[in-house]
Amino acid sequence: MTPRLRFLLTLLAVLLGGATAACSGSPTAAPEEVTLLVAPFQRECQGMVAMQCMQVKERPQDDWQNFYDGIEGFQYELGFSYRLRVLKTPVPNPPADGSSVSWRLLEVLEKTPA
């Protein structure tokens, strides 16, 4: 085997090894407790179909964002604003039409009428 061919085969092995490591994915991030502020109103949004989305933000100074997911254990009532403590957990290998994060209610910190 010529030195040039040996070099090319080594380079190919390194590149394929790096691609395989990248495809295997990095370790999944740990679940994280976050506080979500939930608006007393919903807005029309477009997921797989047109729907009504809760409006959420993590900090009071942030803009409201469409929330396409549900929060396990939380029952939203239109006309009330909420401050929630939730567990945000990354979903490894989510389906193409699914969320990469799951949400679970830990505590309703505040619920106030609009």
matplotlib code that plots the C-alpha trace (Angstrom):
import matplotlib.pyplot as plt

x = [0.0, 1.4, 1.8, -0.8, -3.4, -2.7, -3.1, -6.4, -7.8, -6.8, -8.5, -11.6, -11.7, -11.3, -14.1, -16.5, -15.7, -16.5, -19.7, -20.8, -20.1, -22.1, -25.1, -25.1, -26.1, -24.8, -25.9, -29.5, -29.7, -31.0, -34.5, -34.8, -37.3, -38.5, -41.2, -43.7, -46.0, -49.2, -51.4, -55.2, -55.8, -54.9, -53.9, -54.6, -51.5, -50.6, -49.2, -50.2, -53.6, -54.9, -55.5, -55.5, -52.2, -51.6, -49.3, -46.3, -43.0, -40.3, -39.6, -42.0, -40.0, -40.1, -42.7, -45.6, -44.8, -47.1, -47.1, -47.9, -47.4, -49.5, -48.3, -49.0, -51.2, -52.2, -55.7, -55.7, -58.8, -59.3, -59.4, -56.9, -53.2, -50.9, -47.4, -46.3, -43.4, -42.8, -40.3, -39.0, -37.5, -35.7, -37.3, -34.6, -35.3, -38.7, -41.0, -40.8, -44.1, -43.5, -42.0, -38.4, -39.5, -42.0, -43.6, -44.9, -46.6, -44.9, -46.9, -49.4, -47.6, -50.3, -53.7, -55.4, -58.4, -57.7]
y = [0.0, 3.4, 6.1, 8.3, 5.5, 4.8, 8.5, 8.6, 5.5, 7.0, 10.3, 8.4, 6.4, 9.6, 11.4, 8.4, 8.0, 11.6, 11.4, 8.3, 10.0, 13.1, 10.9, 9.0, 12.3, 14.0, 13.2, 14.4, 17.6, 17.2, 18.2, 21.8, 23.5, 26.8, 29.3, 30.0, 33.0, 32.1, 34.8, 35.0, 34.9, 32.6, 33.4, 31.6, 29.7, 27.1, 23.8, 20.7, 22.5, 25.9, 26.0, 28.2, 28.5, 29.5, 32.5, 32.0, 33.6, 32.9, 36.5, 39.4, 41.5, 38.9, 38.9, 36.4, 33.3, 30.7, 27.5, 24.5, 21.8, 20.8, 20.8, 17.5, 18.0, 21.6, 22.6, 26.0, 28.3, 31.1, 34.5, 33.6, 34.4, 31.9, 31.7, 28.0, 26.0, 23.3, 20.6, 21.0, 17.7, 17.2, 14.4, 12.2, 11.3, 13.1, 12.2, 14.5, 16.1, 16.0, 18.4, 18.0, 19.0, 17.6, 19.8, 18.7, 20.9, 20.9, 23.7, 26.5, 29.4, 32.0, 32.1, 35.4, 36.6, 38.9]
z = [0.0, -1.0, 1.6, -0.3, -0.2, 3.4, 4.2, 2.2, 4.0, 7.4, 6.6, 5.4, 8.7, 10.8, 8.9, 9.1, 12.8, 13.4, 11.4, 13.4, 16.7, 15.6, 14.6, 17.8, 19.5, 22.5, 26.0, 26.7, 28.7, 32.2, 33.2, 34.4, 36.7, 35.2, 36.0, 33.2, 33.1, 31.2, 29.7, 30.4, 26.6, 23.7, 20.1, 16.9, 15.8, 13.2, 14.2, 12.2, 12.0, 13.0, 16.7, 19.8, 21.6, 25.2, 25.5, 27.7, 28.8, 31.3, 32.3, 32.7, 30.2, 27.5, 24.7, 24.8, 22.8, 21.3, 23.4, 21.1, 23.8, 26.8, 30.4, 32.1, 35.1, 34.2, 33.3, 31.6, 32.2, 29.7, 31.6, 34.2, 34.3, 35.9, 37.3, 37.2, 38.4, 35.7, 34.9, 31.4, 30.1, 26.8, 24.8, 23.2, 19.6, 19.3, 16.4, 13.4, 14.3, 18.0, 20.5, 21.6, 25.2, 27.6, 30.3, 33.7, 36.3, 39.6, 41.3, 40.5, 42.2, 41.3, 39.5, 39.1, 37.1, 34.2]

ax = plt.figure().add_subplot(projection="3d")
ax.plot(x, y, z, "-o")
ax.set_aspect("equal")
plt.show()
